[in-house]
Amino acid sequence: MIQYERSDLAAPRKSEYYVAQTCTPDSLATVLRATLHVRGTVKKRRILYKAGQTRIHMDEVEGLGCFIELERDLKEKKPATFSRKICGKLLSRYERIDT
């Protein structure tokens, strides 16, 4: 299970995340459903690519559409502007087609 803390902006932003690994995901889901109120269910398919230190998430979310997200780990001791520059270079290699 992964929990993200980040602002809901369509722009580069910092996020904190926490990962809890489990060997029994069905049991974890049962406990979470019993403990917390389920507000909704998100069904998505993710394809993950790596380009150097950049993780490229390509998601297809049921009922919402397709999304792409570029993610870089800021623990590499470089300023955030460096990561923005790298991601900008990756995006500039592709042509945007609006449909």
N, C-alpha and C positions, 0 to 999 in steps of 0.2 A: 504494500500500500504506500502511496506517495501523497504527501500533503504539501501543497504549495501556498506560500504567502507572497502575493504580488498584486500590484495595482492592475485594474482592468482597463488598460489603455492600449490603443493600437499603435504603439510606438516602442522603441527600445526601453526596457525597464529591468531593474534588478529584481530578482526573486530569491527567496529562501525556500528550501525544501527539506523535508524530512522523509526518510525511507524506513519502513518497517518490513523486514522480510519474514515470511512465514512458510512453513512446509505444509500448512493446513489452511489454504485460502477459503475453503467452504466454511470451516469452523469460524474463522475470523469474520466472514461476512454475516454469519448467523448472530454472533455476539454484537457486531456493529448495528445490525437491524434491530435487535432487541434493546440496545442501549440508547440509540439515537433515532430521531424521527427521520424517515426517508422522505426527502422533499421531491425527489425525481430520480430518474435513471438516465444516464448518458451511455449510448451505445456507439462505439467508434472503432474504427480499424486504423491502426498506425503502422506506417512503414518508417523505419529509422535508418538514416544514412549518416556517415561521418565523413567530413572533409577536413583533415588535419584535426584541430582541437574543436571544431564546430560540429555540433549534432544537428542534423536536419530532420525535423519531425514532419511527416506528411500524413495528415489525418483526414479521414472521411467520417463525419459525424452524422448519424442517422437523424434526418429531419432538419439539419442545419447546413450541410454542404461540406465542401473540402477546404482545408486550411493547411498552411505551411508555417513552420516556426523554426527560426534559427536560434540555437542556444550555445553559449560559450561559458566556460567555467572561469570566473574571475579570480580563482585561487592561484592563477598562474603568475601573480605578482606583476601584472601589467595593468595600466589604467583602463577604465571602461571605454575610453575613446579609441583605444587600440582594437578592442573587440568590435565596436561599431564600424570601424574602418574595414576590418576583415569581412564582416557580414555584408557590408555595402559592396565590397568587391565581388563577393559570391553572387549577390543578387544582380549586379550589373552585367553578369555573363548571360543572363536570360532575358528574353523579350517578353514583355507583358502583353497578354491578349485578353481583352475584355469581351465577355460573351453575354 
